[in-house]
Amino acid sequence: RWVKKNCVQREKCDKNNTESYLGIKYTTTYDCCDTDFCNSGATLPSAHISLPVLLAIGGTWLLRFL
C-alpha cells in the first residue's frame, strides 16, 4: 500500500480516477479535508504497480523486438 501526501484540486475530492497504462488499469481515490496537509493519509491500493516497475517491464518486453 502506497501513501502519497499531496494537495489536489477540490473537484477531485471524494472521487475515484481510473486510468490505463500499458493495458493495466489503476484507480486513484482522493480523500480530502479542510485543513492543511490533513489529506496525507490518501492511499493507493496495494495491487497497483509503481511507474519504475512498469517501465522496467515495458523495457524488457520491448527488448524482444531487437
C-alpha positions, 0 to 999 in steps of 0.5 A: 500500500502506497501513501502519497501526501499531496494537495489536489484540486477540490473537484477531485475530492471524494472521487475515484480516477481510473486510468490505463497504462500499458493495458493495466488499469489503476484507480486513484481515490482522493480523500480530502479535508479542510485543513492543511496537509490533513489529506496525507493519509490518501492511499493507493491500493496495494495491487497497483504497480509503481511507474519504475516497475512498469517501465522496467517491464515495458523495457524488457518486453520491448527488448524482444523486438531487437 
